[in-house]
Amino acid sequence: MLNAIGNFLGVILGFIVNIVGDYAWSIIIFTILVRLCLMPLMIKQIKSTKAMQDIQPKMQEIQEKYKNKPEKQQEELMKLCKDAKINPMAGCLPMFIQLPILMGLFALLRDPVAHGVFATEAAYHAANHGFLWIASVSQTHNLSLGILSGVSAYFMQKSMATTDESQAQMMKSMTLVMTAMSFWWGYTYEAGLALYWTMSNIFSIAQYYLVTSPLKAKMANSKEEVVKDEKSSGSSKSSKKQQPSSNKKLGNKK
């Protein structure tokens, strides 16, 4: 299955290489195209994760209230998610769909000739002009690329940091693990893989902020409306209380 995915993606990357003529730039364009195709899934995942973070305080209240009644706790949590129109599994599904694609991409970029990007090794070396300070896209053990991969992964994980204390420690550990793994991949694997991974992380960071900024603005507006409603309801109640007292004063004057 992974070979089939790699071969399919290899046809697309090979098409880009034939147009651009440079392997490194083709990988960058290819990365952007892949991320654009995955964008609907990623947006769904980001929104679902953000929505789950927003109801965390209520979830914690339910967990504390029904800590000795697990069945009731589960029932109330499901009701909360249903009322908020949140599917807890919606954030996981896009990730599972992406895994085979990402594994196919790794196989493709490690051996582009076998997956049909280039017809021969000679064609591969002819298009492999390097990129910026990178002498060759097939180069391995490049320290600067390892650092770049690690830094981009670090900021990608930090951009998705949660304010929930129970998840903060887990996210911190995940950030350190992903940073270390990304550094190792960028250093030991081919430069083409490191280039794809770094560009993919940068795209993910930009995408996250583009998606969450409107959500944050929407949440802020909704909170302002709630405050206004509370103030208006409070003022109406106070006016109702004042009205009988004013009527009593008029009655006393008579």
C-alpha positions in Angstrom: 0.0 0.0 0.0 2.8 2.4 1.0 4.6 1.6 -2.3 1.4 2.4 -4.2 1.1 5.7 -2.4 4.8 6.5 -3.0 4.5 5.6 -6.7 1.4 7.8 -7.1 3.1 10.8 -5.4 6.2 10.0 -7.4 4.3 10.6 -10.6 3.2 14.1 -9.3 6.7 15.0 -8.1 8.2 13.8 -11.4 5.8 16.0 -13.3 6.9 19.0 -11.3 10.6 18.2 -11.8 10.0 18.0 -15.6 8.6 21.6 -15.5 10.9 23.2 -13.0 14.1 21.3 -13.8 15.4 21.6 -10.3 14.9 18.8 -7.7 15.1 21.0 -4.6 12.6 23.6 -5.8 10.4 20.8 -7.0 10.3 19.3 -3.5 9.3 22.7 -2.1 6.5 23.1 -4.6 5.5 19.5 -4.1 5.4 20.1 -0.3 3.1 23.1 -0.7 0.8 21.1 -3.0 0.6 18.2 -0.6 -0.2 20.5 2.3 -2.9 22.3 0.3 -4.5 18.9 -0.4 -4.4 18.0 3.3 -5.6 21.5 4.4 -9.3 20.5 4.8 -8.3 17.7 7.1 -5.9 19.8 9.0 -8.4 22.7 9.4 -10.9 20.2 10.8 -8.4 18.8 13.2 -7.3 22.3 14.4 -10.9 23.4 14.9 -11.8 20.2 16.8 -8.7 20.5 19.0 -9.4 24.2 19.7 -13.1 23.4 20.5 -12.0 20.6 22.9 -9.6 23.1 24.6 -12.5 25.6 25.0 -14.7 23.2 26.9 -11.9 21.9 29.1 -13.0 23.9 32.2 -16.5 22.4 31.9 -15.1 18.9 31.4 -13.0 19.3 34.5 -16.0 20.4 36.5 -17.9 17.3 35.4 -15.0 15.0 36.1 -14.6 16.5 39.6 -18.4 16.4 40.3 -18.8 12.8 39.2 -15.4 11.4 40.1 -17.0 8.6 42.1 -19.6 7.9 39.4 -17.7 6.9 36.2 -20.8 6.0 34.2 -22.6 9.3 35.0 -19.4 11.2 34.3 -19.1 9.6 30.9 -22.7 10.3 30.2 -22.4 14.0 31.1 -19.1 14.4 29.1 -20.8 12.9 26.0 -23.8 15.3 26.6 -21.4 18.3 26.9 -19.7 17.3 23.6 -23.1 16.8 21.9 -24.4 20.2 23.1 -21.2 21.9 21.9 -21.4 20.0 18.6 -18.0 18.4 19.1 -17.0 14.9 18.0 -14.0 13.8 20.2 -12.8 11.5 17.4 -12.9 14.3 14.8 -9.4 15.5 15.8 -7.9 12.0 15.5 -9.4 10.9 12.1 -7.4 13.4 10.0 -4.1 12.3 11.7 -4.8 8.6 10.9 -5.6 9.5 7.3 -2.4 11.4 6.9 -0.1 8.7 8.3 -0.1 6.5 5.2 0.5 9.6 3.0 3.4 10.8 5.1 5.0 7.3 5.2 4.6 7.1 1.4 6.2 10.5 1.1 9.2 9.4 3.2 9.7 6.3 1.1 9.4 8.4 -2.1 11.9 11.0 -1.1 14.4 8.4 0.1 14.4 6.7 -3.2 13.0 8.9 -6.0 14.2 6.7 -8.9 12.4 3.6 -7.6 9.2 5.6 -7.3 9.2 7.0 -10.8 10.3 10.6 -10.1 13.3 10.0 -12.4 13.8 7.5 -15.1 17.4 6.9 -14.3 20.1 7.7 -11.7 21.7 9.9 -14.3 18.5 12.0 -14.7 18.3 12.2 -10.9 21.9 13.6 -10.5 21.3 16.0 -13.4 18.4 17.6 -11.7 20.0 17.5 -8.3 21.7 21.0 -8.3 21.5 21.5 -4.5 19.7 24.3 -2.7 21.2 27.4 -1.1 24.1 26.1 1.0 23.1 22.5 0.5 25.5 20.9 -2.0 23.1 18.0 -2.9 19.5 17.1 -2.0 20.7 13.5 -1.5 23.3 14.7 1.0 23.1 13.2 4.6 24.5 14.2 8.0 24.0 17.9 7.4 24.1 19.6 10.9 22.5 22.8 9.7 19.5 21.0 8.2 19.2 19.0 11.4 19.0 22.2 13.4 16.5 23.7 11.0 14.3 20.6 11.1 14.4 20.6 14.9 13.7 24.3 15.3 10.8 24.2 12.9 9.3 21.2 14.7 9.7 23.0 18.0 7.8 26.1 16.9 5.1 24.0 15.3 4.5 22.2 18.6 4.7 25.5 20.6 2.1 27.1 18.3 -0.4 24.4 19.4 0.3 24.8 23.1 -2.7 24.5 25.4 -3.7 26.6 28.4 -5.1 23.5 30.1 -2.8 22.6 33.0 -3.5 18.9 32.8 -2.4 18.8 29.1 0.4 21.3 29.4 3.0 18.9 30.7 2.1 16.3 28.1 2.4 18.9 25.3 5.8 20.0 26.8 7.1 16.4 26.7 5.7 16.0 23.1 7.4 19.2 22.0 10.8 18.0 23.3 10.4 14.5 21.7 9.3 15.9 18.3 12.2 18.5 18.4 14.7 15.7 19.1 13.3 13.3 16.5 13.1 16.1 13.8 16.7 17.0 14.5 17.7 13.4 14.1 15.7 13.0 10.9 17.1 16.2 9.4 20.7 15.2 10.3 20.7 11.5 9.3 18.3 11.4 6.4 18.7 12.8 2.9 18.6 16.6 2.6 15.4 16.3 0.4 13.6 14.7 3.4 14.8 17.5 5.7 13.7 20.1 3.2 10.2 18.6 2.9 9.9 18.2 6.7 11.0 21.8 7.4 8.7 23.3 4.8 5.9 21.2 6.0 6.4 22.5 9.6 6.5 26.1 8.4 3.3 25.6 6.4 1.6 24.0 9.5 2.6 27.0 11.7 1.2 29.5 9.2 -2.0 27.4 8.7 -2.6 27.1 12.5 -2.5 30.8 13.0 -4.6 31.6 10.0 -7.3 29.2 11.2 -7.2 30.0 14.9 -7.1 33.8 14.6 -10.7 34.0 13.3 -11.8 31.5 15.9 -10.2 33.5 18.7 -11.9 36.7 17.4 -15.3 34.9 17.1 -14.9 33.6 20.7 -14.0 37.1 22.0 -17.1 38.6 20.2 -19.3 35.9 21.7 -17.9 36.5 25.2 -18.6 40.2 24.8 -22.2 39.5 23.8 -22.6 37.3 26.8 -21.3 40.1 29.1 -23.6 42.6 27.4 -26.6 40.3 27.8 -25.8 39.8 31.5 -25.5 43.6 32.0 -28.7 44.3 30.2 -30.6 41.5 32.1 -29.1 42.9 35.4 -30.2 46.5 34.6 -33.7 45.3 33.6 -34.0 43.5 36.9 -32.9 46.6 38.9 -35.3 48.8 37.0 -38.2 46.4 37.9 -37.2 46.5 41.5 -37.1 50.3 41.4 -40.5 50.6 39.7 -42.6 49.3 42.7 -40.8 51.6 45.1 -41.5 54.7 42.9 -45.2 53.7 42.8 -45.2 53.4 46.6 -43.8 57.0 46.9 -46.6 58.3 44.6 -49.2 56.5 46.7 -47.8 58.1 49.9 -48.0 61.5 48.3 -51.7 61.0 47.5 
